[in-house]
């Protein structure tokens, strides 16, 4: 018997753990995100850099093309191959009322704000920018996805 979508119950989730970006120059992107985020990498080598964000999630930079083969983790298992191409979009949550502070931070780093949006009913605000690989980053207040 096949269950309909409304009959399916998924096991509980606790949130999103990782956001991954594929980059062409690891040193360049590592420096960009260290300055932008104001944090040092949690882990780094030639093919991967991991930044812990304040909410406990991580932003992972992978060197494009460097994860096309499975990676054996001794005593643990195998990480399947993966990769990505082209500019993607990602959003980082910012506290309400900090859009102007973030705008000034981006300007001080020489990062251009490509677009701003004040979402309907004043629920959220977004600043869009590009990283060195052309990925579309967004800084968004949490009200953007408010349900009230």
C-alpha positions in Angstrom: 0.0 0.0 0.0 1.3 3.4 -0.9 0.6 6.3 1.5 -0.5 9.6 0.2 1.5 12.7 1.0 -0.9 13.7 3.7 -0.7 10.3 5.4 3.1 10.2 5.6 4.7 11.2 8.8 8.4 12.0 8.7 10.7 11.4 11.7 11.5 14.6 13.6 14.2 17.0 12.3 16.1 19.5 14.5 17.2 21.9 11.7 19.7 22.5 9.0 23.2 21.5 10.0 25.4 22.5 7.0 25.4 24.9 4.1 28.1 24.0 1.5 29.6 26.2 -1.2 32.0 25.0 -3.9 34.8 27.5 -4.6 37.6 27.8 -7.2 40.3 29.3 -5.0 40.3 28.0 -1.4 42.7 30.6 0.0 40.8 33.5 -1.5 37.4 32.2 -0.3 38.7 31.3 3.2 40.0 34.8 3.6 36.8 36.3 2.3 34.6 34.4 4.7 36.9 34.7 7.7 36.7 38.5 7.3 33.0 38.6 6.4 31.9 36.3 9.2 34.5 37.6 11.7 35.5 34.0 12.8 38.4 31.7 12.3 37.9 28.4 10.6 36.9 25.4 12.8 38.8 23.2 10.3 40.8 23.8 7.2 43.0 22.1 4.6 43.6 22.4 0.9 40.1 21.0 -0.1 37.8 22.1 2.7 37.2 24.9 5.2 34.6 24.8 7.9 33.2 27.9 9.7 31.0 27.5 12.8 28.1 30.0 12.8 26.6 31.5 16.1 23.6 29.2 15.9 25.8 26.0 15.9 25.4 25.4 12.1 28.4 25.4 9.9 29.3 26.9 6.5 31.6 24.5 4.6 33.7 25.6 1.6 34.7 22.8 -0.7 37.3 23.2 -3.4 35.4 22.7 -6.6 36.2 19.3 -8.2 38.1 18.1 -5.1 35.2 15.9 -3.8 34.5 13.9 -6.9 35.8 10.7 -5.4 34.5 8.9 -2.3 36.3 9.8 0.9 37.1 6.9 3.3 36.8 7.9 6.9 38.9 5.3 8.9 36.6 3.3 11.2 33.5 5.4 10.3 32.5 4.9 6.7 32.5 6.6 3.3 31.5 10.1 2.3 29.9 9.9 -1.1 31.2 12.1 -3.9 29.6 15.5 -4.5 30.3 18.8 -6.2 28.5 21.9 -7.5 28.8 24.2 -10.4 27.5 27.7 -11.1 26.4 30.5 -8.7 24.0 29.4 -6.0 22.0 31.3 -3.4 22.3 31.0 0.3 21.0 33.1 3.2 22.4 33.8 6.6 20.0 35.0 9.4 20.8 38.3 11.0 19.1 39.8 14.1 16.2 42.2 13.6 17.4 45.8 13.4 20.9 45.0 12.2 20.5 45.6 8.5 22.3 49.0 8.6 25.1 47.5 10.8 25.6 44.7 8.2 25.4 47.2 5.3 28.3 49.2 7.0 30.3 46.0 7.6 30.0 45.0 4.0 31.0 48.5 2.9 34.1 48.4 5.2 35.1 45.1 3.6 34.6 46.5 0.1 31.7 44.1 -0.6 29.0 45.7 -2.7 25.4 45.3 -1.8 23.8 44.1 -5.0 20.2 44.5 -3.9 18.0 45.2 -0.8 14.5 44.1 -0.1 12.1 45.2 2.6 9.6 42.4 2.6 5.9 42.9 2.8 4.3 44.1 6.0 7.7 44.9 7.4 8.3 41.3 8.3 11.9 41.1 7.1 14.8 42.8 5.4 17.4 41.4 3.1 20.7 42.5 1.8 22.2 40.6 -1.2 25.9 40.4 -2.2 28.3 38.3 -4.2 31.2 36.3 -2.9 34.4 35.8 -4.9 32.9 32.8 -6.8 29.8 34.7 -7.8 27.5 32.9 -5.2 24.5 35.1 -4.3 24.7 35.6 -0.5 21.7 37.0 1.4 21.7 38.5 4.9 18.1 38.3 6.0 16.2 39.1 9.2 14.3 36.1 10.6 10.9 37.9 10.1 11.2 37.1 6.4 9.7 33.7 7.1 7.4 34.7 9.9 4.0 32.9 9.9 2.1 35.6 11.8 
